[in-house]
Amino acid sequence: MSQHDNLLVLYKPGIGADLAYPVDAGNPNDTSDRWAFKPGFSSNPTPVDKALWAESGKDVAKYKVAFAKKHKDAFKKPFTQSTMMVAPVQWQTGYNDAASNALALLAVKQGEAKEIMDAIGVLNTAIERLEGLLDESRATLRQRTSLRRNTKYIELANDKAPELVSTLDSDIIALEALVNEYASEIQKLHTHGRVLNQELDALLTDYKQTANTLNINDNFEKEMRKAQRKSGTRGLVTGGVAGFMGAAALVFIIAQARRSPQRVRSTRRGADSLFFRSA
């Protein structure tokens, strides 16, 4: 099986599964684009680097390229509404439904495209949850690190309650591990999403090429009916794919990171470790 076939099995949605799709940002159908806008986004984006946004002429695509060059943090969002969720290539073949349904081959390709988009939706839901955990963990880590750098606090703690310093150090180590874990998982899911998106783009190209070889266009239905009248045949042969959603193929297993009882409790939510395994 190819990589995209394996990913389709890994991210096959369960019956009634929630599928998340972000809003394309910048160049539509760009499968190399790292950042999209969160689902439901419809207003003007809020840039993180306002000066760079102005320098880029408020052009989303140019700003994101400049932002990536300026800021070396691969997970630093260019806009507050940004997400690493993958926006599927827009499945717009340029042909009407009658032409598409005329040949089973094209219908099969449409069915494959739907499977890919569903798989992207599954992993996007996972990315959405992980991004929330990553943002929370990073914020808590910044707070803990800032406190650790407060020399006056550390001097006082060492004098009055040295165990607080040990607890703080333990928290920082645990949070750093969580941040790396979440970031690694997001990167893996994002990479898988891009592989699927590239396959979707290739499938769309193949669909159009196949339709062109069969002389399929918007006048296909009209020409078919004309040919039927001449030949005396009746009925329109249509091809289709009956899709059935199998049992849930992706299980979210939330394993709470094991921490020392001495560590502070305020990082409890950020200490959730999210792993993904296929059912």
matplotlib code that plots the C-alpha trace (Angstrom):
import matplotlib.pyplot as plt

x = [0.0, 1.1, 1.7, -1.6, -3.4, -2.0, -3.0, -6.5, -6.8, -5.2, -7.6, -10.8, -13.6, -16.0, -19.8, -20.9, -17.3, -16.7, -14.7, -12.8, -11.7, -9.9, -10.3, -7.6, -5.2, -3.0, -2.7, -5.8, -5.0, -1.3, -0.5, 2.8, 1.2, 1.9, -0.8, -4.5, -7.2, -9.3, -12.7, -15.4, -12.9, -14.6, -13.3, -10.0, -7.0, -5.2, -1.4, 1.0, 3.7, 1.8, 4.9, 5.7, 2.0, 2.2, 5.5, 4.0, 1.2, -1.3, -0.9, -1.5, 0.7, 3.7, 3.3, 3.4, 6.6, 8.3, 7.0, 8.6, 11.9, 11.9, 10.6, 12.5, 9.8, 8.1, 5.0, 4.7, 1.4, 1.5, -2.1, -4.0, -6.6, -3.9, -3.9, -1.8, -4.9, -4.9, -7.3, -8.2, -7.6, -11.0, -12.5, -13.7, -13.4, -14.9, -17.6, -21.2, -22.7, -24.3, -21.0, -19.2, -21.9, -21.8, -18.8, -18.1, -14.4, -14.8, -17.3, -14.7, -12.2, -14.7, -15.3, -11.5, -11.4, -14.1, -12.2, -9.1, -11.0, -12.6, -9.2, -7.9, -10.9, -10.1, -6.5, -7.5, -9.7, -6.7, -4.5, -7.1, -7.2, -3.4, -2.9, -5.0, -2.9, 0.3, -0.7, -1.7, 1.5, 3.7, 2.0, 2.4, 6.0, 6.7, 5.2, 7.3, 10.5, 9.9, 9.5, 12.6, 14.6, 13.3, 16.5, 14.8, 12.1, 14.6, 16.8, 13.8, 12.5, 15.9, 16.0, 12.4, 11.1, 13.8, 11.3, 9.5, 12.5, 12.7, 9.1, 9.5, 12.4, 10.4, 7.5, 9.7, 11.2, 7.7, 6.3, 9.2, 8.6, 4.9, 5.6, 8.0, 5.5, 2.6, 4.7, 6.0, 2.6, 1.2, 4.1, 3.4, -0.3, 0.4, 2.8, 0.3, -2.3, 0.0, 0.7, -3.1, -3.6, -0.9, -2.6, -5.9, -4.3, -2.9, -6.2, -7.9, -5.4, -6.0, -9.7, -9.5, -7.2, -9.4, -12.4, -10.6, -9.6, -13.3, -14.3, -16.3, -17.4, -20.4, -22.2, -21.8, -25.4, -26.9, -24.7, -25.5, -29.2, -28.8, -26.8, -29.5, -32.2, -30.2, -29.5, -32.9, -31.4, -33.1, -31.8, -28.7, -26.0, -24.6, -21.8, -21.6, -19.9, -22.0, -19.9, -20.3, -18.6, -17.0, -16.5, -14.3, -10.7, -9.1, -9.1, -7.9, -6.1, -5.4, -2.7, -2.1, 1.6, 2.8, 4.1, 5.5, 2.8, 5.1, 4.7, 2.2, -1.3, -1.8, -0.4, -2.8, -4.7, -1.5, -0.1, -2.5, -0.5, -2.4, -1.5, -3.1, -3.4, -5.4, -8.2]
y = [0.0, 3.6, 6.1, 7.9, 4.5, 3.9, 7.3, 6.8, 3.7, 5.5, 8.5, 6.9, 8.6, 6.7, 7.0, 10.4, 11.6, 15.4, 16.5, 19.8, 22.0, 25.3, 28.3, 28.5, 31.4, 33.0, 31.0, 28.7, 25.1, 25.5, 22.1, 23.4, 26.2, 25.6, 27.9, 28.2, 30.1, 28.4, 26.9, 29.6, 32.4, 35.1, 38.5, 40.3, 38.4, 39.7, 39.7, 38.8, 41.0, 44.2, 45.9, 43.1, 42.9, 46.6, 46.0, 43.1, 45.3, 43.4, 40.5, 37.2, 35.1, 37.6, 38.2, 34.5, 34.0, 37.0, 36.0, 32.5, 34.1, 36.5, 34.3, 31.0, 29.3, 26.8, 26.8, 30.6, 31.6, 34.4, 35.4, 34.9, 33.0, 30.7, 27.0, 24.1, 22.3, 21.4, 23.0, 20.4, 21.3, 22.6, 19.8, 21.9, 19.8, 22.4, 19.8, 19.7, 16.7, 15.2, 15.0, 13.6, 10.9, 9.8, 7.6, 5.3, 6.0, 9.6, 8.8, 6.4, 9.2, 11.5, 8.8, 8.6, 12.3, 12.2, 9.6, 11.8, 14.9, 12.9, 11.7, 15.3, 16.3, 13.6, 14.6, 18.3, 17.6, 16.0, 19.0, 21.4, 19.7, 19.4, 23.1, 24.1, 21.9, 23.1, 26.8, 26.2, 24.3, 26.9, 29.7, 27.9, 27.1, 30.8, 31.6, 29.0, 29.9, 33.6, 32.8, 30.6, 33.6, 35.8, 35.9, 37.6, 34.9, 32.1, 33.5, 33.8, 30.4, 28.8, 30.4, 29.7, 26.8, 25.2, 22.5, 25.1, 25.6, 21.8, 21.7, 24.6, 22.9, 19.7, 21.6, 23.2, 19.9, 18.3, 21.2, 21.2, 17.5, 18.1, 21.0, 18.9, 16.0, 18.1, 19.9, 16.6, 15.1, 18.2, 18.2, 14.5, 15.0, 18.2, 16.2, 13.4, 16.0, 17.5, 14.1, 13.5, 16.9, 16.4, 13.1, 15.0, 17.5, 14.7, 12.9, 16.1, 16.5, 12.9, 13.4, 16.4, 14.6, 11.5, 13.7, 15.5, 12.2, 11.3, 14.7, 15.5, 19.1, 21.2, 20.3, 16.6, 15.9, 17.9, 16.1, 12.7, 13.2, 14.3, 11.1, 9.0, 10.4, 9.6, 6.0, 5.4, 4.3, 5.3, 6.1, 7.8, 5.5, 6.9, 5.7, 6.3, 5.2, 4.1, 5.1, 3.5, 4.8, 2.0, 1.8, 4.4, 4.0, 6.6, 6.4, 9.2, 7.9, 10.6, 9.5, 11.8, 12.5, 11.1, 13.7, 13.9, 14.7, 17.6, 19.5, 22.3, 21.5, 24.5, 22.6, 19.8, 20.6, 21.2, 17.9, 15.8, 13.8, 13.1, 10.2, 8.9, 5.2, 3.6, 1.3]
z = [0.0, -0.7, 2.0, 1.3, 1.4, 4.9, 6.0, 4.7, 6.9, 9.9, 9.7, 8.5, 10.3, 12.5, 12.1, 13.2, 13.7, 13.8, 10.9, 11.1, 8.2, 8.4, 6.1, 3.4, 4.0, 1.4, -1.9, -2.3, -2.9, -1.9, -0.4, 1.0, 3.1, 6.8, 8.2, 7.6, 9.5, 12.2, 11.2, 11.0, 10.3, 8.2, 9.4, 8.9, 10.4, 13.4, 12.7, 15.5, 14.0, 13.1, 11.8, 9.4, 8.4, 7.3, 5.5, 3.6, 2.4, 4.4, 1.9, 3.8, 1.6, 1.6, 5.3, 6.2, 4.1, 5.8, 9.2, 8.8, 7.8, 10.7, 13.5, 13.7, 15.9, 13.6, 15.9, 16.4, 14.8, 12.2, 13.1, 16.3, 14.2, 12.6, 12.8, 11.5, 10.5, 6.8, 4.3, 1.7, -1.9, -3.2, -5.2, -8.1, -11.3, -13.7, -14.8, -13.8, -11.9, -15.0, -16.8, -13.7, -13.0, -16.6, -16.1, -13.2, -13.4, -12.6, -9.8, -8.3, -8.3, -6.6, -3.9, -3.3, -3.0, -0.3, 1.6, 1.5, 2.7, 5.5, 6.6, 6.6, 8.7, 11.2, 11.7, 11.8, 14.7, 16.5, 15.5, 16.9, 20.3, 20.4, 19.5, 22.5, 24.8, 23.3, 23.7, 27.3, 28.1, 26.5, 28.4, 31.7, 30.9, 30.2, 33.6, 35.4, 33.6, 34.4, 38.0, 38.0, 36.7, 39.5, 41.6, 44.6, 44.7, 44.4, 47.1, 49.4, 48.5, 49.1, 52.5, 53.7, 51.6, 49.4, 48.3, 46.3, 44.1, 43.5, 42.7, 40.3, 38.5, 38.3, 36.7, 34.1, 33.1, 32.9, 30.9, 28.5, 27.8, 27.3, 24.9, 22.9, 22.9, 21.7, 19.1, 17.7, 17.5, 15.7, 13.3, 12.5, 11.9, 9.8, 7.7, 7.2, 6.3, 3.6, 2.2, 1.9, 0.4, -2.2, -3.1, -3.4, -5.7, -7.9, -7.9, -9.0, -11.9, -12.9, -12.8, -15.1, -17.5, -17.6, -18.3, -21.1, -22.8, -22.8, -24.1, -21.0, -20.7, -19.6, -22.8, -22.3, -21.1, -24.0, -26.5, -24.9, -25.2, -28.8, -29.5, -27.7, -29.9, -33.0, -31.9, -30.4, -27.0, -23.8, -20.3, -19.0, -17.7, -14.5, -12.3, -8.6, -5.4, -2.5, 0.5, 3.8, 6.9, 8.9, 12.6, 14.2, 13.0, 15.1, 18.9, 21.1, 24.1, 26.7, 29.0, 31.9, 32.4, 35.6, 37.9, 41.4, 44.1, 45.3, 42.0, 41.8, 40.8, 38.4, 35.5, 35.8, 32.6, 30.6, 31.8, 29.7, 27.2, 24.0, 21.8, 18.7, 17.7, 15.0, 16.2]

ax = plt.figure().add_subplot(projection="3d")
ax.plot(x, y, z, "-o")
ax.set_aspect("equal")
plt.show()
